[in-house]
Amino acid sequence: MTSRVEYDLLDTHLKNIGLQVSAAEVHGLISGMICGNYAKSLALMTGELLEESASDTPEFRDCKAELTRTHARVAEELKDPEMGFGLLLPAGAAGNARRAKALGQ
C-alpha cells in the first residue's frame, strides 16, 4: 500500500501553485472522481486542478507528483475490503477548530 497522504504536505503543494482549495476539498474531489469513473479519474483530476502552462516549474511538478500519489492512495483505500478509506484531515495536534473546518470542506 502507498504511504499515507499527509494533509499539511498536500495543502502546502496546492498553495505553492496558487490553488485556493484545501487538501480536504481535493481529497473529496479525487474520491468522487475515482468512484464516478476510475478509468478517467487521474486525467480528470489533472485537468480540473492543474494548468498545463505552469508545468515547467518545480512547484507544479511537486504538486502534480503529490496529487498523483494522493490519487493512488485514495484508489487503494476505496478498494480495500477492510474499509480502509478515511477522510483526509489535519493531524490531531492541529486543533479541533481546524479539523472541523477541514471536515466541512
Secondary structure, 3 states (H helix, E strand, C coil): CCCCCCHHHHHHHHHHCCCCCCHHHHHHHHHHHHHHCHHHHHHHHHHHHCCHHHCCCHHHHHHHHHHHHHHHHHHHHHHCCCCCCCCCCCCHHHCHHHHHHHHHC
